Amino acid sequence: MPKCNTIRFGEVLGAKKAFLIQNMFPVTMKYISEIYINRMTQEAVRIPLNTEKDIIVHANEVLKLVRSGNNHLVFSDIIITYNELTAELEQE
C-alpha cells in the first residue's frame, strides 16, 4: 500500500492542519528569532505529543531517503544547507 510521508496531518489550535515535511530544511538557533504565538491568547502554540512524534518520525524517514539519493522528496537541497550550517557552527 502506498504511503505519503512528506505531508502529515495533525491538530493545531483546535483545527486539523497539514505539516509539509516536503518543505523541511535544516536550521540552527541563530536563525530562530521568535516562537509561534497564538494571536488570540498571546501564548506559545503547542501541538499534541502524538502529532509531534508523527512529524519527527516521518521527517527522519524522509531525511534518511534524501541522504540515500532521493532528493526529489523535498523542495530544498537540505544536504547542502546542512553542510553549510555545520561549517558555520564549526567557525563559531
PDB file of N, CA, C and O in Angstrom:
ATOM      1  N   MET A   1       0.840  -1.176   0.000  1.00  0.00           N
ATOM      2  CA  MET A   1       0.000   0.000   0.000  1.00  0.00           C
ATOM      3  C   MET A   1       0.892   1.249   0.000  1.00  0.00           C
ATOM      4  O   MET A   1       1.820   1.335   0.804  1.00  0.00           O
ATOM      5  N   PRO A   2       0.625   2.217  -0.888  1.00  0.00           N
ATOM      6  CA  PRO A   2       1.423   3.439  -0.947  1.00  0.00           C
ATOM      7  C   PRO A   2       1.328   4.236   0.359  1.00  0.00           C
ATOM      8  O   PRO A   2       0.322   4.192   1.067  1.00  0.00           O
ATOM      9  N   LYS A   3       2.408   4.961   0.649  1.00  0.00           N
ATOM     10  CA  LYS A   3       2.473   5.749   1.882  1.00  0.00           C
ATOM     11  C   LYS A   3       3.011   7.125   1.544  1.00  0.00           C
ATOM     12  O   LYS A   3       3.989   7.242   0.806  1.00  0.00           O
ATOM     13  N   CYS A   4       2.392   8.164   2.071  1.00  0.00           N
ATOM     14  CA  CYS A   4       2.883   9.526   1.891  1.00  0.00           C
ATOM     15  C   CYS A   4       3.486   9.981   3.217  1.00  0.00           C
ATOM     16  O   CYS A   4       2.767  10.198   4.192  1.00  0.00           O
ATOM     17  N   ASN A   5       4.802  10.123   3.245  1.00  0.00           N
ATOM     18  CA  ASN A   5       5.424  10.598   4.473  1.00  0.00           C
ATOM     19  C   ASN A   5       5.957  12.020   4.325  1.00  0.00           C
ATOM     20  O   ASN A   5       6.666  12.500   5.210  1.00  0.00           O
ATOM     21  N   THR A   6       5.633  12.704   3.231  1.00  0.00           N
ATOM     22  CA  THR A   6       6.076  14.078   3.041  1.00  0.00           C
ATOM     23  C   THR A   6       5.024  15.099   3.447  1.00  0.00           C
ATOM     24  O   THR A   6       5.322  16.289   3.548  1.00  0.00           O
ATOM     25  N   ILE A   7       3.809  14.649   3.679  1.00  0.00           N
ATOM     26  CA  ILE A   7       2.739  15.513   4.191  1.00  0.00           C
ATOM     27  C   ILE A   7       2.062  14.749   5.318  1.00  0.00           C
ATOM     28  O   ILE A   7       1.609  13.620   5.125  1.00  0.00           O
ATOM     29  N   ARG A   8       1.993  15.357   6.487  1.00  0.00           N
ATOM     30  CA  ARG A   8       1.370  14.719   7.651  1.00  0.00           C
ATOM     31  C   ARG A   8       0.276  15.647   8.175  1.00  0.00           C
ATOM     32  O   ARG A   8       0.345  16.863   7.994  1.00  0.00           O
ATOM     33  N   PHE A   9      -0.709  15.081   8.811  1.00  0.00           N
ATOM     34  CA  PHE A   9      -1.814  15.872   9.341  1.00  0.00           C
ATOM     35  C   PHE A   9      -1.860  15.764  10.851  1.00  0.00           C
ATOM     36  O   PHE A   9      -1.596  14.711  11.430  1.00  0.00           O
ATOM     37  N   GLY A  10      -2.200  16.876  11.470  1.00  0.00           N
ATOM     38  CA  GLY A  10      -2.310  16.914  12.918  1.00  0.00           C
ATOM     39  C   GLY A  10      -3.079  18.148  13.344  1.00  0.00           C
ATOM     40  O   GLY A  10      -3.437  18.990  12.519  1.00  0.00           O
ATOM     41  N   GLU A  11      -3.326  18.246  14.630  1.00  0.00           N
ATOM     42  CA  GLU A  11      -4.127  19.337  15.148  1.00  0.00           C
ATOM     43  C   GLU A  11      -3.241  20.491  15.627  1.00  0.00           C
ATOM     44  O   GLU A  11      -2.228  20.288  16.297  1.00  0.00           O
ATOM     45  N   VAL A  12      -3.652  21.693  15.265  1.00  0.00           N
ATOM     46  CA  VAL A  12      -3.015  22.921  15.742  1.00  0.00           C
ATOM     47  C   VAL A  12      -4.132  23.909  16.054  1.00  0.00           C
ATOM     48  O   VAL A  12      -4.983  24.180  15.207  1.00  0.00           O
ATOM     49  N   LEU A  13      -4.125  24.439  17.255  1.00  0.00           N
ATOM     50  CA  LEU A  13      -5.134  25.415  17.674  1.00  0.00           C
ATOM     51  C   LEU A  13      -6.555  24.892  17.434  1.00  0.00           C
ATOM     52  O   LEU A  13      -7.443  25.643  17.033  1.00  0.00           O
ATOM     53  N   GLY A  14      -6.749  23.623  17.679  1.00  0.00           N
ATOM     54  CA  GLY A  14      -8.073  23.028  17.575  1.00  0.00           C
ATOM     55  C   GLY A  14      -8.546  22.696  16.176  1.00  0.00           C
ATOM     56  O   GLY A  14      -9.700  22.309  15.997  1.00  0.00           O
ATOM     57  N   ALA A  15      -7.691  22.837  15.183  1.00  0.00           N
ATOM     58  CA  ALA A  15      -8.086  22.545  13.803  1.00  0.00           C
ATOM     59  C   ALA A  15      -7.076  21.597  13.163  1.00  0.00           C
ATOM     60  O   ALA A  15      -5.889  21.622  13.490  1.00  0.00           O
ATOM     61  N   LYS A  16      -7.562  20.760  12.248  1.00  0.00           N
ATOM     62  CA  LYS A  16      -6.686  19.843  11.530  1.00  0.00           C
ATOM     63  C   LYS A  16      -5.884  20.633  10.499  1.00  0.00           C
ATOM     64  O   LYS A  16      -6.442  21.390   9.704  1.00  0.00           O
ATOM     65  N   LYS A  17      -4.566  20.444  10.529  1.00  0.00           N
ATOM     66  CA  LYS A  17      -3.660  21.168   9.633  1.00  0.00           C
ATOM     67  C   LYS A  17      -2.703  20.198   8.967  1.00  0.00           C
ATOM     68  O   LYS A  17      -2.498  19.081   9.443  1.00  0.00           O
ATOM     69  N   ALA A  18      -2.120  20.635   7.862  1.00  0.00           N
ATOM     70  CA  ALA A  18      -1.116  19.842   7.151  1.00  0.00           C
ATOM     71  C   ALA A  18       0.269  20.325   7.551  1.00  0.00           C
ATOM     72  O   ALA A  18       0.525  21.527   7.619  1.00  0.00           O
ATOM     73  N   PHE A  19       1.154  19.379   7.815  1.00  0.00           N
ATOM     74  CA  PHE A  19       2.564  19.660   8.082  1.00  0.00           C
ATOM     75  C   PHE A  19       3.327  19.194   6.860  1.00  0.00           C
ATOM     76  O   PHE A  19       3.325  18.007   6.533  1.00  0.00           O
ATOM     77  N   LEU A  20       3.980  20.125   6.185  1.00  0.00           N
ATOM     78  CA  LEU A  20       4.627  19.833   4.910  1.00  0.00           C
ATOM     79  C   LEU A  20       6.091  19.464   5.121  1.00  0.00           C
ATOM     80  O   LEU A  20       6.979  20.313   5.051  1.00  0.00           O
ATOM     81  N   ILE A  21       6.318  18.199   5.375  1.00  0.00           N
ATOM     82  CA  ILE A  21       7.671  17.698   5.568  1.00  0.00           C
ATOM     83  C   ILE A  21       8.482  17.897   4.297  1.00  0.00           C
ATOM     84  O   ILE A  21       9.704  18.039   4.358  1.00  0.00           O
ATOM     85  N   GLN A  22       7.826  17.910   3.159  1.00  0.00           N
ATOM     86  CA  GLN A  22       8.499  18.144   1.886  1.00  0.00           C
ATOM     87  C   GLN A  22       9.150  19.528   1.837  1.00  0.00           C
ATOM     88  O   GLN A  22      10.012  19.771   0.992  1.00  0.00           O
ATOM     89  N   ASN A  23       8.747  20.439   2.734  1.00  0.00           N
ATOM     90  CA  ASN A  23       9.322  21.781   2.786  1.00  0.00           C
ATOM     91  C   ASN A  23      10.358  21.936   3.898  1.00  0.00           C
ATOM     92  O   ASN A  23      10.825  23.047   4.151  1.00  0.00           O
ATOM     93  N   MET A  24      10.720  20.852   4.557  1.00  0.00           N
ATOM     94  CA  MET A  24      11.650  20.969   5.688  1.00  0.00           C
ATOM     95  C   MET A  24      13.040  21.376   5.219  1.00  0.00           C
ATOM     96  O   MET A  24      13.436  21.138   4.078  1.00  0.00           O
ATOM     97  N   PHE A  25      13.763  21.999   6.143  1.00  0.00           N
ATOM     98  CA  PHE A  25      15.144  22.365   5.887  1.00  0.00           C
ATOM     99  C   PHE A  25      15.858  22.540   7.217  1.00  0.00           C
ATOM    100  O   PHE A  25      15.224  22.858   8.223  1.00  0.00           O
ATOM    101  N   PRO A  26      17.165  22.337   7.233  1.00  0.00           N
ATOM    102  CA  PRO A  26      17.924  22.464   8.481  1.00  0.00           C
ATOM    103  C   PRO A  26      17.974  23.917   8.943  1.00  0.00           C
ATOM    104  O   PRO A  26      17.910  24.846   8.138  1.00  0.00           O
ATOM    105  N   VAL A  27      18.090  24.089  10.249  1.00  0.00           N
ATOM    106  CA  VAL A  27      18.207  25.431  10.820  1.00  0.00           C
ATOM    107  C   VAL A  27      18.934  25.322  12.151  1.00  0.00           C
ATOM    108  O   VAL A  27      18.872  24.292  12.821  1.00  0.00           O
ATOM    109  N   THR A  28      19.615  26.385  12.524  1.00  0.00           N
ATOM    110  CA  THR A  28      20.255  26.443  13.836  1.00  0.00           C
ATOM    111  C   THR A  28      19.545  27.515  14.655  1.00  0.00           C
ATOM    112  O   THR A  28      18.775  28.309  14.114  1.00  0.00           O
ATOM    113  N   MET A  29      19.803  27.536  15.946  1.00  0.00           N
ATOM    114  CA  MET A  29      19.158  28.502  16.837  1.00  0.00           C
ATOM    115  C   MET A  29      19.424  29.951  16.405  1.00  0.00           C
ATOM    116  O   MET A  29      18.616  30.841  16.670  1.00  0.00           O
ATOM    117  N   LYS A  30      20.540  30.173  15.750  1.00  0.00           N
ATOM    118  CA  LYS A  30      20.886  31.519  15.283  1.00  0.00           C
ATOM    119  C   LYS A  30      19.799  32.105  14.380  1.00  0.00           C
ATOM    120  O   LYS A  30      19.595  33.319  14.365  1.00  0.00           O
ATOM    121  N   TYR A  31      19.111  31.260  13.637  1.00  0.00           N
ATOM    122  CA  TYR A  31      18.128  31.715  12.659  1.00  0.00           C
ATOM    123  C   TYR A  31      16.688  31.661  13.174  1.00  0.00           C
ATOM    124  O   TYR A  31      15.752  31.923  12.419  1.00  0.00           O
ATOM    125  N   ILE A  32      16.510  31.332  14.423  1.00  0.00           N
ATOM    126  CA  ILE A  32      15.173  31.325  15.015  1.00  0.00           C
ATOM    127  C   ILE A  32      15.044  32.582  15.859  1.00  0.00           C
ATOM    128  O   ILE A  32      15.737  32.741  16.864  1.00  0.00           O
ATOM    129  N   SER A  33      14.152  33.475  15.443  1.00  0.00           N
ATOM    130  CA  SER A  33      14.030  34.747  16.149  1.00  0.00           C
ATOM    131  C   SER A  33      12.833  34.792  17.094  1.00  0.00           C
ATOM    132  O   SER A  33      12.836  35.557  18.058  1.00  0.00           O
ATOM    133  N   GLU A  34      11.820  33.988  16.830  1.00  0.00           N
ATOM    134  CA  GLU A  34      10.613  34.031  17.647  1.00  0.00           C
ATOM    135  C   GLU A  34       9.964  32.656  17.690  1.00  0.00           C
ATOM    136  O   GLU A  34      10.270  31.786  16.875  1.00  0.00           O
ATOM    137  N   ILE A  35       9.069  32.472  18.645  1.00  0.00           N
ATOM    138  CA  ILE A  35       8.250  31.261  18.679  1.00  0.00           C
ATOM    139  C   ILE A  35       6.890  31.595  18.080  1.00  0.00           C
ATOM    140  O   ILE A  35       6.501  32.761  18.008  1.00  0.00           O
ATOM    141  N   TYR A  36       6.184  30.576  17.658  1.00  0.00           N
ATOM    142  CA  TYR A  36       4.875  30.744  17.042  1.00  0.00           C
ATOM    143  C   TYR A  36       3.865  31.081  18.135  1.00  0.00           C
ATOM    144  O   TYR A  36       3.656  30.289  19.054  1.00  0.00           O
ATOM    145  N   ILE A  37       3.241  32.247  18.038  1.00  0.00           N
ATOM    146  CA  ILE A  37       2.331  32.756  19.062  1.00  0.00           C
ATOM    147  C   ILE A  37       0.900  32.772  18.544  1.00  0.00           C
ATOM    148  O   ILE A  37       0.641  33.194  17.417  1.00  0.00           O
ATOM    149  N   ASN A  38      -0.022  32.309  19.374  1.00  0.00           N
ATOM    150  CA  ASN A  38      -1.453  32.391  19.081  1.00  0.00           C
ATOM    151  C   ASN A  38      -1.873  33.849  19.241  1.00  0.00           C
ATOM    152  O   ASN A  38      -1.757  34.408  20.332  1.00  0.00           O
ATOM    153  N   ARG A  39      -2.352  34.461  18.181  1.00  0.00           N
ATOM    154  CA  ARG A  39      -2.737  35.872  18.232  1.00  0.00           C
ATOM    155  C   ARG A  39      -3.878  36.149  19.206  1.00  0.00           C
ATOM    156  O   ARG A  39      -3.970  37.237  19.775  1.00  0.00           O
ATOM    157  N   MET A  40      -4.734  35.170  19.390  1.00  0.00           N
ATOM    158  CA  MET A  40      -5.902  35.361  20.263  1.00  0.00           C
ATOM    159  C   MET A  40      -5.515  35.337  21.743  1.00  0.00           C
ATOM    160  O   MET A  40      -6.053  36.109  22.536  1.00  0.00           O
ATOM    161  N   THR A  41      -4.587  34.456  22.116  1.00  0.00           N
ATOM    162  CA  THR A  41      -4.248  34.289  23.534  1.00  0.00           C
ATOM    163  C   THR A  41      -2.874  34.842  23.893  1.00  0.00           C
ATOM    164  O   THR A  41      -2.545  34.980  25.071  1.00  0.00           O
ATOM    165  N   GLN A  42      -2.068  35.160  22.874  1.00  0.00           N
ATOM    166  CA  GLN A  42      -0.689  35.626  23.063  1.00  0.00           C
ATOM    167  C   GLN A  42       0.187  34.574  23.744  1.00  0.00           C
ATOM    168  O   GLN A  42       1.199  34.909  24.358  1.00  0.00           O
ATOM    169  N   GLU A  43      -0.203  33.301  23.633  1.00  0.00           N
ATOM    170  CA  GLU A  43       0.568  32.205  24.212  1.00  0.00           C
ATOM    171  C   GLU A  43       1.251  31.408  23.104  1.00  0.00           C
ATOM    172  O   GLU A  43       0.819  31.410  21.952  1.00  0.00           O
ATOM    173  N   ALA A  44       2.322  30.734  23.485  1.00  0.00           N
ATOM    174  CA  ALA A  44       3.033  29.881  22.530  1.00  0.00           C
ATOM    175  C   ALA A  44       2.110  28.776  22.036  1.00  0.00           C
ATOM    176  O   ALA A  44       1.366  28.178  22.813  1.00  0.00           O
ATOM    177  N   VAL A  45       2.166  28.515  20.747  1.00  0.00           N
ATOM    178  CA  VAL A  45       1.361  27.454  20.155  1.00  0.00           C
ATOM    179  C   VAL A  45       2.064  26.125  20.406  1.00  0.00           C
ATOM    180  O   VAL A  45       3.265  25.986  20.174  1.00  0.00           O
ATOM    181  N   ARG A  46       1.313  25.179  20.870  1.00  0.00           N
ATOM    182  CA  ARG A  46       1.836  23.830  21.122  1.00  0.00           C
ATOM    183  C   ARG A  46       1.038  22.850  20.267  1.00  0.00           C
ATOM    184  O   ARG A  46      -0.129  23.077  19.951  1.00  0.00           O
ATOM    185  N   ILE A  47       1.699  21.760  19.905  1.00  0.00           N
ATOM    186  CA  ILE A  47       0.991  20.705  19.185  1.00  0.00           C
ATOM    187  C   ILE A  47       0.952  19.477  20.085  1.00  0.00           C
ATOM    188  O   ILE A  47       1.828  19.291  20.930  1.00  0.00           O
ATOM    189  N   PRO A  48      -0.066  18.640  19.903  1.00  0.00           N
ATOM    190  CA  PRO A  48      -0.156  17.425  20.721  1.00  0.00           C
ATOM    191  C   PRO A  48       1.077  16.538  20.534  1.00  0.00           C
ATOM    192  O   PRO A  48       1.667  16.497  19.455  1.00  0.00           O
ATOM    193  N   LEU A  49       1.451  15.841  21.584  1.00  0.00           N
ATOM    194  CA  LEU A  49       2.630  14.989  21.580  1.00  0.00           C
ATOM    195  C   LEU A  49       2.574  13.943  20.472  1.00  0.00           C
ATOM    196  O   LEU A  49       3.592  13.663  19.838  1.00  0.00           O
ATOM    197  N   ASN A  50       1.399  13.360  20.229  1.00  0.00           N
ATOM    198  CA  ASN A  50       1.302  12.348  19.171  1.00  0.00           C
ATOM    199  C   ASN A  50       1.557  12.957  17.790  1.00  0.00           C
ATOM    200  O   ASN A  50       2.134  12.301  16.923  1.00  0.00           O
ATOM    201  N   THR A  51       1.134  14.193  17.584  1.00  0.00           N
ATOM    202  CA  THR A  51       1.403  14.883  16.318  1.00  0.00           C
ATOM    203  C   THR A  51       2.888  15.174  16.189  1.00  0.00           C
ATOM    204  O   THR A  51       3.479  14.973  15.128  1.00  0.00           O
ATOM    205  N   GLU A  52       3.491  15.649  17.276  1.00  0.00           N
ATOM    206  CA  GLU A  52       4.932  15.926  17.282  1.00  0.00           C
ATOM    207  C   GLU A  52       5.729  14.672  16.945  1.00  0.00           C
ATOM    208  O   GLU A  52       6.639  14.712  16.117  1.00  0.00           O
ATOM    209  N   LYS A  53       5.388  13.561  17.587  1.00  0.00           N
ATOM    210  CA  LYS A  53       6.097  12.306  17.333  1.00  0.00           C
ATOM    211  C   LYS A  53       5.937  11.858  15.884  1.00  0.00           C
ATOM    212  O   LYS A  53       6.899  11.413  15.260  1.00  0.00           O
ATOM    213  N   ASP A  54       4.720  11.975  15.350  1.00  0.00           N
ATOM    214  CA  ASP A  54       4.451  11.584  13.970  1.00  0.00           C
ATOM    215  C   ASP A  54       5.298  12.407  13.004  1.00  0.00           C
ATOM    216  O   ASP A  54       5.877  11.861  12.065  1.00  0.00           O
ATOM    217  N   ILE A  55       5.371  13.702  13.228  1.00  0.00           N
ATOM    218  CA  ILE A  55       6.156  14.580  12.356  1.00  0.00           C
ATOM    219  C   ILE A  55       7.632  14.216  12.429  1.00  0.00           C
ATOM    220  O   ILE A  55       8.296  14.128  11.397  1.00  0.00           O
ATOM    221  N   ILE A  56       8.149  14.005  13.622  1.00  0.00           N
ATOM    222  CA  ILE A  56       9.561  13.677  13.792  1.00  0.00           C
ATOM    223  C   ILE A  56       9.898  12.346  13.127  1.00  0.00           C
ATOM    224  O   ILE A  56      10.905  12.238  12.428  1.00  0.00           O
ATOM    225  N   VAL A  57       9.062  11.337  13.343  1.00  0.00           N
ATOM    226  CA  VAL A  57       9.305  10.027  12.737  1.00  0.00           C
ATOM    227  C   VAL A  57       9.350  10.134  11.216  1.00  0.00           C
ATOM    228  O   VAL A  57      10.263   9.603  10.583  1.00  0.00           O
ATOM    229  N   HIS A  58       8.375  10.813  10.631  1.00  0.00           N
ATOM    230  CA  HIS A  58       8.315  10.895   9.173  1.00  0.00           C
ATOM    231  C   HIS A  58       9.377  11.826   8.608  1.00  0.00           C
ATOM    232  O   HIS A  58       9.886  11.579   7.515  1.00  0.00           O
ATOM    233  N   ALA A  59       9.722  12.889   9.326  1.00  0.00           N
ATOM    234  CA  ALA A  59      10.811  13.759   8.876  1.00  0.00           C
ATOM    235  C   ALA A  59      12.127  12.985   8.850  1.00  0.00           C
ATOM    236  O   ALA A  59      12.921  13.134   7.921  1.00  0.00           O
ATOM    237  N   ASN A  60      12.355  12.163   9.865  1.00  0.00           N
ATOM    238  CA  ASN A  60      13.579  11.342   9.888  1.00  0.00           C
ATOM    239  C   ASN A  60      13.587  10.320   8.765  1.00  0.00           C
ATOM    240  O   ASN A  60      14.636  10.053   8.180  1.00  0.00           O
ATOM    241  N   GLU A  61      12.426   9.743   8.454  1.00  0.00           N
ATOM    242  CA  GLU A  61      12.342   8.797   7.327  1.00  0.00           C
ATOM    243  C   GLU A  61      12.681   9.499   6.020  1.00  0.00           C
ATOM    244  O   GLU A  61      13.451   8.981   5.211  1.00  0.00           O
ATOM    245  N   VAL A  62      12.100  10.682   5.815  1.00  0.00           N
ATOM    246  CA  VAL A  62      12.362  11.431   4.588  1.00  0.00           C
ATOM    247  C   VAL A  62      13.826  11.837   4.523  1.00  0.00           C
ATOM    248  O   VAL A  62      14.445  11.738   3.464  1.00  0.00           O
ATOM    249  N   LEU A  63      14.386  12.290   5.629  1.00  0.00           N
ATOM    250  CA  LEU A  63      15.794  12.672   5.660  1.00  0.00           C
ATOM    251  C   LEU A  63      16.691  11.490   5.294  1.00  0.00           C
ATOM    252  O   LEU A  63      17.654  11.644   4.544  1.00  0.00           O
ATOM    253  N   LYS A  64      16.372  10.328   5.820  1.00  0.00           N
ATOM    254  CA  LYS A  64      17.152   9.131   5.503  1.00  0.00           C
ATOM    255  C   LYS A  64      17.078   8.824   3.995  1.00  0.00           C
ATOM    256  O   LYS A  64      18.080   8.462   3.378  1.00  0.00           O
ATOM    257  N   LEU A  65      15.887   8.972   3.420  1.00  0.00           N
ATOM    258  CA  LEU A  65      15.728   8.742   1.986  1.00  0.00           C
ATOM    259  C   LEU A  65      16.492   9.770   1.161  1.00  0.00           C
ATOM    260  O   LEU A  65      17.097   9.431   0.143  1.00  0.00           O
ATOM    261  N   VAL A  66      16.464  11.034   1.603  1.00  0.00           N
ATOM    262  CA  VAL A  66      17.197  12.089   0.891  1.00  0.00           C
ATOM    263  C   VAL A  66      18.692  11.805   0.943  1.00  0.00           C
ATOM    264  O   VAL A  66      19.390  11.941  -0.062  1.00  0.00           O
ATOM    265  N   ARG A  67      19.180  11.411   2.109  1.00  0.00           N
ATOM    266  CA  ARG A  67      20.613  11.102   2.247  1.00  0.00           C
ATOM    267  C   ARG A  67      21.029   9.927   1.369  1.00  0.00           C
ATOM    268  O   ARG A  67      22.199   9.805   1.008  1.00  0.00           O
ATOM    269  N   SER A  68      20.073   9.060   1.023  1.00  0.00           N
ATOM    270  CA  SER A  68      20.409   7.922   0.163  1.00  0.00           C
ATOM    271  C   SER A  68      20.162   8.228  -1.317  1.00  0.00           C
ATOM    272  O   SER A  68      20.185   7.326  -2.155  1.00  0.00           O
ATOM    273  N   GLY A  69      19.926   9.510  -1.632  1.00  0.00           N
ATOM    274  CA  GLY A  69      19.839   9.913  -3.037  1.00  0.00           C
ATOM    275  C   GLY A  69      18.470  10.302  -3.546  1.00  0.00           C
ATOM    276  O   GLY A  69      18.346  10.678  -4.712  1.00  0.00           O
ATOM    277  N   ASN A  70      17.446  10.230  -2.733  1.00  0.00           N
ATOM    278  CA  ASN A  70      16.098  10.588  -3.173  1.00  0.00           C
ATOM    279  C   ASN A  70      15.820  12.073  -2.933  1.00  0.00           C
ATOM    280  O   ASN A  70      14.932  12.428  -2.159  1.00  0.00           O
ATOM    281  N   ASN A  71      16.583  12.932  -3.601  1.00  0.00           N
ATOM    282  CA  ASN A  71      16.492  14.382  -3.391  1.00  0.00           C
ATOM    283  C   ASN A  71      15.158  14.976  -3.817  1.00  0.00           C
ATOM    284  O   ASN A  71      14.816  16.082  -3.399  1.00  0.00           O
ATOM    285  N   HIS A  72      14.415  14.275  -4.626  1.00  0.00           N
ATOM    286  CA  HIS A  72      13.149  14.796  -5.130  1.00  0.00           C
ATOM    287  C   HIS A  72      12.045  14.828  -4.066  1.00  0.00           C
ATOM    288  O   HIS A  72      10.968  15.365  -4.323  1.00  0.00           O
ATOM    289  N   LEU A  73      12.286  14.272  -2.898  1.00  0.00           N
ATOM    290  CA  LEU A  73      11.263  14.214  -1.851  1.00  0.00           C
ATOM    291  C   LEU A  73      11.071  15.535  -1.124  1.00  0.00           C
ATOM    292  O   LEU A  73      10.034  15.760  -0.500  1.00  0.00           O
ATOM    293  N   VAL A  74      12.071  16.413  -1.204  1.00  0.00           N
ATOM    294  CA  VAL A  74      11.980  17.721  -0.550  1.00  0.00           C
ATOM    295  C   VAL A  74      12.289  18.799  -1.579  1.00  0.00           C
ATOM    296  O   VAL A  74      12.953  18.544  -2.584  1.00  0.00           O
ATOM    297  N   PHE A  75      11.795  20.017  -1.313  1.00  0.00           N
ATOM    298  CA  PHE A  75      11.943  21.087  -2.301  1.00  0.00           C
ATOM    299  C   PHE A  75      13.290  21.796  -2.233  1.00  0.00           C
ATOM    300  O   PHE A  75      13.773  22.307  -3.244  1.00  0.00           O
ATOM    301  N   SER A  76      13.901  21.832  -1.046  1.00  0.00           N
ATOM    302  CA  SER A  76      15.203  22.497  -0.939  1.00  0.00           C
ATOM    303  C   SER A  76      16.307  21.446  -0.895  1.00  0.00           C
ATOM    304  O   SER A  76      16.055  20.268  -0.643  1.00  0.00           O
ATOM    305  N   ASP A  77      17.525  21.895  -1.144  1.00  0.00           N
ATOM    306  CA  ASP A  77      18.661  20.975  -1.065  1.00  0.00           C
ATOM    307  C   ASP A  77      19.133  20.955   0.383  1.00  0.00           C
ATOM    308  O   ASP A  77      20.039  21.698   0.760  1.00  0.00           O
ATOM    309  N   ILE A  78      18.513  20.104   1.186  1.00  0.00           N
ATOM    310  CA  ILE A  78      18.787  20.105   2.619  1.00  0.00           C
ATOM    311  C   ILE A  78      20.183  19.599   2.953  1.00  0.00           C
ATOM    312  O   ILE A  78      20.709  19.924   4.018  1.00  0.00           O
ATOM    313  N   ILE A  79      20.783  18.828   2.089  1.00  0.00           N
ATOM    314  CA  ILE A  79      22.139  18.346   2.352  1.00  0.00           C
ATOM    315  C   ILE A  79      23.138  19.504   2.242  1.00  0.00           C
ATOM    316  O   ILE A  79      24.016  19.644   3.093  1.00  0.00           O
ATOM    317  N   ILE A  80      23.012  20.315   1.222  1.00  0.00           N
ATOM    318  CA  ILE A  80      23.893  21.480   1.072  1.00  0.00           C
ATOM    319  C   ILE A  80      23.690  22.444   2.240  1.00  0.00           C
ATOM    320  O   ILE A  80      24.663  22.931   2.817  1.00  0.00           O
ATOM    321  N   THR A  81      22.437  22.721   2.591  1.00  0.00           N
ATOM    322  CA  THR A  81      22.155  23.626   3.707  1.00  0.00           C
ATOM    323  C   THR A  81      22.731  23.077   5.001  1.00  0.00           C
ATOM    324  O   THR A  81      23.324  23.822   5.781  1.00  0.00           O
ATOM    325  N   TYR A  82      22.564  21.785   5.238  1.00  0.00           N
ATOM    326  CA  TYR A  82      23.116  21.154   6.437  1.00  0.00           C
ATOM    327  C   TYR A  82      24.632  21.325   6.489  1.00  0.00           C
ATOM    328  O   TYR A  82      25.187  21.694   7.524  1.00  0.00           O
ATOM    329  N   ASN A  83      25.290  21.058   5.374  1.00  0.00           N
ATOM    330  CA  ASN A  83      26.749  21.176   5.323  1.00  0.00           C
ATOM    331  C   ASN A  83      27.205  22.617   5.574  1.00  0.00           C
ATOM    332  O   ASN A  83      28.200  22.845   6.262  1.00  0.00           O
ATOM    333  N   GLU A  84      26.476  23.583   5.015  1.00  0.00           N
ATOM    334  CA  GLU A  84      26.817  24.987   5.228  1.00  0.00           C
ATOM    335  C   GLU A  84      26.614  25.387   6.690  1.00  0.00           C
ATOM    336  O   GLU A  84      27.443  26.102   7.253  1.00  0.00           O
ATOM    337  N   LEU A  85      25.543  24.942   7.298  1.00  0.00           N
ATOM    338  CA  LEU A  85      25.285  25.256   8.708  1.00  0.00           C
ATOM    339  C   LEU A  85      26.317  24.604   9.614  1.00  0.00           C
ATOM    340  O   LEU A  85      26.769  25.209  10.586  1.00  0.00           O
ATOM    341  N   THR A  86      26.690  23.370   9.296  1.00  0.00           N
ATOM    342  CA  THR A  86      27.709  22.682  10.079  1.00  0.00           C
ATOM    343  C   THR A  86      29.031  23.430   9.996  1.00  0.00           C
ATOM    344  O   THR A  86      29.701  23.605  11.014  1.00  0.00           O
ATOM    345  N   ALA A  87      29.418  23.872   8.813  1.00  0.00           N
ATOM    346  CA  ALA A  87      30.658  24.634   8.643  1.00  0.00           C
ATOM    347  C   ALA A  87      30.580  25.957   9.410  1.00  0.00           C
ATOM    348  O   ALA A  87      31.557  26.378  10.028  1.00  0.00           O
ATOM    349  N   GLU A  88      29.443  26.592   9.369  1.00  0.00           N
ATOM    350  CA  GLU A  88      29.237  27.846  10.105  1.00  0.00           C
ATOM    351  C   GLU A  88      29.399  27.640  11.602  1.00  0.00           C
ATOM    352  O   GLU A  88      30.041  28.444  12.279  1.00  0.00           O
ATOM    353  N   LEU A  89      28.818  26.564  12.118  1.00  0.00           N
ATOM    354  CA  LEU A  89      28.926  26.268  13.548  1.00  0.00           C
ATOM    355  C   LEU A  89      30.373  25.966  13.949  1.00  0.00           C
ATOM    356  O   LEU A  89      30.808  26.339  15.038  1.00  0.00           O
ATOM    357  N   GLU A  90      31.096  25.310  13.093  1.00  0.00           N
ATOM    358  CA  GLU A  90      32.498  24.976  13.379  1.00  0.00           C
ATOM    359  C   GLU A  90      33.369  26.234  13.425  1.00  0.00           C
ATOM    360  O   GLU A  90      34.377  26.265  14.132  1.00  0.00           O
ATOM    361  N   GLN A  91      32.983  27.267  12.675  1.00  0.00           N
ATOM    362  CA  GLN A  91      33.741  28.510  12.651  1.00  0.00           C
ATOM    363  C   GLN A  91      33.465  29.367  13.888  1.00  0.00           C
ATOM    364  O   GLN A  91      34.292  30.200  14.257  1.00  0.00           O
ATOM    365  N   GLU A  92      32.332  29.174  14.517  1.00  0.00           N
ATOM    366  CA  GLU A  92      31.962  29.997  15.675  1.00  0.00           C
ATOM    367  C   GLU A  92      32.690  29.606  16.938  1.00  0.00           C
ATOM    368  O   GLU A  92      32.476  30.213  17.987  1.00  0.00           O
TER     369      GLU A  92
END
